Amino acid sequence: MNREPAGDTTGRVQERAGETMQQAERQATTAMQTEVSDYRAQSMPQTRTSERAAATDFDGKPCANQPNPGQIPTLEAGRRSDGCSFSGFQTRDTGAQLPPLNTGELYNRSREQSVRLDVGVPSQRGDGRLRTEPSSGVIVARDGDRCLIATANHSVSSIQGEQIASRAATFASGERYPVTIEARDRSRDLAIVAAHTGRDTERVCQPATIAERADVPGQATALGFPERSRTLQASPGIVERTTAGTNLRAAIHSLPGERANRPLLDMSMHTRPGNSGGPVFNERGEVQGLVYGGPPSGRAHIERTWATPIDRARIDGMLSRVQPNRQRAAW
C-alpha cells in the first residue's frame, strides 16, 4: 500500500537522488580500478623508480638540483620555494622511539605513513578530459584488504558541485590504488577513505601513531605533497595555539557544512595547496592534526598554516563507523 501523501513527491525525489549518488560512486570506483590496473600493469616499475630517484617541483617536473645525501625536501616558514628547496637535518638511529622533534628522522620514518591523494574531475575546457586535484593524507588503520587513510573532507569530496570521476592514493613505494570514501565529518572537515590495496595491504599500509591530545603547542612538522609535486615535502614549524576558526577567518569563508567556530591549530609553518589533509606531527612523532589551509593573500600563506586537530578518540570514533566491530586501537 502506498502510504505517501498524494502529490508529495519529496521522499521519492530524495530516494532517487540517493540512488543516483550511490550509482555514481560505484561507477567512479569501477573506472578508477580499471585505470589503476592499466597504470600498474604498464608503467609501475618506471613510476616507482622515477619517484624515488628525482625530487619534483610544484609542476611535477624533476628539479634541476637534487638533494645531497642527508638532505630532504623542505618548505621553510617565510621563505619562498618552487618545491626544490632541500635542507639537511641530523639523524641518528634511536630505536623505536623518536627523540624530541628531529625533522630528518621524522621524515624518513613517516614517509611510509603519508600518501598522495588524487581526485579526477572533468576539465573546465569541456573536452571530456579529466584534471587531477592533488592532496595528502595519513594512514590510520588496516581493514582486511583495505588501507584506511585520514584526510581533509574538502580534499576528496565535491564541494562546488563538480562531478568526481575517480579517486586514487599513491603510497611511498610509488604504487597506486583506487580509493572510496568511507566516513565523513563535514563539521570538522574530516574524512576517512579506503585505498583498495588488496594483497599488498600489509606491506604498504603502515599506520601512524595518533596523539592522545591535539591541543598541545610546540614544535611540529607537516608532511604532504604541495601543488603538483610528487615528492613528499617536510614543513617544519611551531603549533602556537588552538583557537576558534572564526578568530582566523570570517565565518562566510567556511566550507559547506563546516562548523565555522570549530577549533583550529594556528601554526607558524609554510604549506601550500596540495598539503590539505596531510599529517601534522608533534615533537614525539605523533599526528596531532591534518592540514586545513591558511591565509590566501600575499606572503601570508607561506608563513601561517591552519590545521584540524585530531586525537586518538576522534579517529577511533570515525573508524568505528567504518569497522563496527573495532576495538580501541593499540598504538
Residue pairs with C-beta under 8 A, 6 or more apart in sequence:
4 11
4 12
24 163
25 180
25 181
28 164
28 165
28 166
28 167
29 178
29 180
31 165
31 166
32 120
32 166
32 167
32 168
32 178
32 179
33 178
33 196
35 166
35 168
35 178
36 168
36 176
36 177
36 178
39 47
39 176
40 175
40 176
44 174
44 175
44 176
47 174
47 176
48 173
48 174
48 175
49 174
51 174
51 230
51 231
52 174
54 62
54 63
54 66
55 62
55 63
55 66
55 67
55 73
55 83
55 84
55 86
55 231
56 62
56 63
56 83
56 229
56 230
56 231
57 63
57 82
57 83
57 84
57 229
58 82
58 83
58 226
58 227
58 228
58 229
58 272
59 83
59 227
59 228
60 228
60 229
60 230
63 83
63 84
64 84
65 84
65 86
66 86
67 73
67 86
68 86
68 88
70 88
70 89
70 91
70 104
71 86
71 87
71 88
72 86
72 87
72 88
72 89
72 103
72 104
72 107
72 108
72 234
73 83
73 84
73 85
73 86
73 229
73 231
73 232
73 233
73 234
74 85
74 86
74 87
74 103
74 233
74 234
74 235
74 236
75 81
75 85
75 226
75 233
75 234
75 235
75 270
75 271
75 272
75 302
76 85
76 87
76 235
76 236
76 270
77 235
77 236
77 237
77 268
77 269
77 270
77 302
77 303
78 270
78 299
78 302
78 303
79 85
79 270
79 302
80 299
80 302
81 270
81 302
83 226
83 227
83 229
83 231
83 233
87 103
88 104
89 102
89 103
89 104
89 105
89 107
90 102
90 104
91 102
91 104
91 105
91 108
92 99
92 102
92 105
94 105
98 105
98 106
98 109
98 284
98 285
99 105
100 219
100 283
100 284
101 218
101 219
101 220
101 221
101 236
101 281
101 282
101 283
101 284
101 285
103 221
103 234
103 236
106 221
106 234
106 281
106 285
107 221
107 223
107 232
107 234
109 285
110 208
110 223
110 279
110 281
110 285
111 172
111 223
111 232
112 171
112 172
112 206
113 138
113 139
113 206
113 207
113 208
113 279
114 136
114 137
114 138
114 139
114 172
114 223
114 224
114 232
114 278
114 279
115 136
115 137
115 138
115 139
115 149
115 169
115 170
115 171
115 172
115 195
116 134
116 135
116 136
116 137
116 169
116 170
116 225
116 230
116 232
117 134
117 135
117 136
117 137
117 149
117 151
117 155
117 156
117 167
117 168
117 169
117 170
117 179
117 193
117 277
118 132
118 133
118 134
118 135
118 166
118 167
118 168
118 169
118 170
119 132
119 133
119 134
119 135
119 155
119 156
119 164
119 166
119 167
120 130
120 131
120 132
120 133
120 164
120 165
120 166
120 167
120 168
121 130
121 131
121 133
121 158
121 162
121 163
121 164
121 165
122 128
122 129
122 130
122 131
122 162
122 163
122 165
123 129
123 130
123 131
124 131
130 165
130 166
132 228
133 155
134 225
134 227
134 228
134 274
135 151
135 152
135 155
135 156
135 224
135 225
135 274
135 275
135 276
135 277
135 278
136 151
136 155
136 223
136 224
136 225
136 274
136 275
136 276
136 277
136 278
136 279
136 291
137 149
137 150
137 151
137 155
137 169
137 193
137 277
137 278
137 279
138 149
138 150
138 151
138 208
138 223
138 277
138 278
138 279
138 287
138 290
139 147
139 148
139 149
139 205
139 206
139 207
139 208
140 148
140 149
140 150
140 192
140 207
140 208
140 210
140 315
140 319
141 147
141 148
141 207
141 319
141 323
141 329
142 148
142 201
142 202
142 205
142 207
143 194
143 322
143 323
144 201
145 196
145 197
145 198
145 199
145 201
146 194
146 195
146 196
146 197
146 201
147 169
147 177
147 194
147 195
147 197
147 201
147 204
147 205
148 182
148 192
148 193
148 194
148 195
148 319
148 322
149 169
149 179
149 192
149 193
149 194
149 195
150 190
150 191
150 192
150 277
150 287
150 290
150 310
150 315
150 318
151 190
151 191
151 193
151 276
151 277
151 290
152 189
152 190
152 191
152 276
152 277
152 290
152 291
152 292
152 308
153 184
153 185
153 186
153 189
153 190
153 191
153 255
154 189
154 255
154 276
155 191
155 276
155 277
156 167
156 179
156 181
156 191
156 193
156 277
157 164
157 181
157 184
157 191
158 164
159 255
159 256
166 178
167 178
167 179
167 180
167 181
167 193
168 176
168 177
168 178
168 179
169 176
169 177
169 179
169 193
169 195
170 176
170 230
171 177
171 195
171 197
171 204
172 204
172 232
173 203
173 204
175 200
175 204
177 195
177 196
177 197
177 198
177 200
178 195
178 196
179 193
179 194
179 195
179 196
180 193
180 194
180 196
181 191
181 192
181 193
182 192
182 193
182 194
182 321
182 322
183 191
183 192
183 318
183 319
183 321
183 322
184 190
184 191
184 192
185 191
185 318
186 255
186 256
186 257
186 258
187 257
187 258
187 259
187 262
188 258
188 259
188 262
188 308
189 255
189 258
189 292
189 308
190 290
190 308
190 310
190 314
190 318
191 277
192 318
192 319
192 321
192 322
194 322
195 205
197 204
197 205
207 329
208 279
208 286
208 287
209 285
209 286
209 287
209 331
210 286
210 287
210 310
210 311
210 312
210 315
210 329
210 331
211 282
211 284
211 286
211 287
211 288
211 310
211 311
211 312
212 286
212 311
212 312
213 288
213 311
214 242
214 265
214 288
214 289
214 309
214 310
214 311
214 314
215 242
215 263
215 265
215 309
216 239
216 282
216 288
217 238
217 239
217 240
217 241
217 242
218 238
218 239
218 282
218 283
219 236
219 237
219 238
219 239
219 282
219 283
220 236
220 237
220 238
220 239
220 267
220 269
220 280
220 281
220 282
220 283
220 288
220 289
221 234
221 235
221 236
221 237
221 280
221 281
222 234
222 235
222 237
222 267
222 269
222 271
222 275
222 278
222 279
222 280
222 281
222 291
222 305
222 307
223 232
223 233
223 234
223 235
223 278
223 279
223 281
224 232
224 233
224 235
224 271
224 274
224 275
224 276
224 277
224 278
224 279
224 291
225 231
225 232
225 233
225 274
225 275
225 278
226 233
226 271
226 272
226 273
226 274
226 275
227 272
227 273
227 274
228 274
229 274
233 275
235 269
235 270
235 271
235 275
235 305
236 269
237 267
237 268
237 269
237 270
237 305
238 267
238 268
238 269
239 265
239 266
239 267
239 280
239 282
239 288
239 289
239 307
240 266
240 267
240 268
241 265
241 266
242 263
242 264
242 265
242 266
242 309
243 263
243 264
243 266
244 261
244 262
244 263
244 264
245 254
245 258
245 259
245 260
245 261
245 262
245 263
245 264
245 306
246 260
246 261
248 264
248 266
248 306
249 295
251 260
251 261
254 260
262 308
263 309
264 292
264 306
264 307
264 308
264 309
265 280
265 288
265 289
265 306
265 307
265 308
265 309
266 304
266 306
267 280
267 304
267 305
267 306
267 307
268 303
268 304
268 305
269 304
269 305
270 302
270 303
270 305
271 278
271 291
271 294
271 301
271 305
272 301
272 302
275 291
275 305
276 291
276 292
276 293
277 290
277 291
278 290
278 291
279 287
279 289
279 290
279 291
280 287
280 288
280 289
280 290
280 291
280 307
281 287
281 288
282 288
287 310
288 309
288 310
288 311
289 307
289 308
289 309
289 310
290 307
290 308
290 310
291 305
291 306
291 307
292 306
292 307
292 308
293 305
293 306
294 300
294 301
294 304
294 305
294 306
295 301
295 304
312 328
312 329
312 331
316 326
316 328
316 329
319 326
319 329
320 326
